Amino acid sequence: QVQLVESGGGLVQAGGSLRVSCVASGRTFSRTAMGWFRQAPGKEREFVAAIRWSDGNTYYPNSLKGRFTISRDNAKNTAYLQMDTLKPEDTAVYYCAAGNPRWSDQYYYPESYVNWGQGTQVTVSS
């Protein structure tokens, strides 16, 4: 199994930045990609970013390109999500997930991920 632990969430003012981290442990070699999703109250889980461990290839929804950046440190089994120019609508619980998407479009769907962290709250005040 793979265990994921997120950290780094918190309260930030609109326009500010925040970086959240996700440390993976266990059978990390069994997963090829890490993704970030978020869920706001009353809304569905939304894809935020994903990265492939092997070559660092990244995936973003068009709505977040340019503001959010995913990166990874293979030696530390850690993925990061840098969030800039934050808006109140970015307020959500942010989850990291590990999985093995095979095709490019699969990176965008939560069904492609097997292991999930407990989530970290990000709150952006106006």
Stockholm file with secondary structure:
# STOCKHOLM 1.0

chainA/1-126         QVQLVESGGGLVQAGGSLRVSCVASGRTFSRTAMGWFRQAPGKEREFVAAIRWSDGNTYYPNSLKGRFTISRDNAKNTAYLQMDTLKPEDTAVYYCAAGNPRWSDQYYYPESYVNWGQGTQVTVSS
#=GR chainA/1-126 SS CEEEEEECCEEEETTCCEEEEEEEEESGGGCCEEEEEEECTTSCCEEEEEEETTTCCEECCTTTBTTEEEEEEGGGTEEEEEECSCCGGGCEEEEEEEECCCSGGGGGCGGGEEEECCCEEEEEEC
#=GC SS_cons         CEEEEEECCEEEETTCCEEEEEEEEESGGGCCEEEEEEECTTSCCEEEEEEETTTCCEECCTTTBTTEEEEEEGGGTEEEEEECSCCGGGCEEEEEEEECCCSGGGGGCGGGEEEECCCEEEEEEC
//
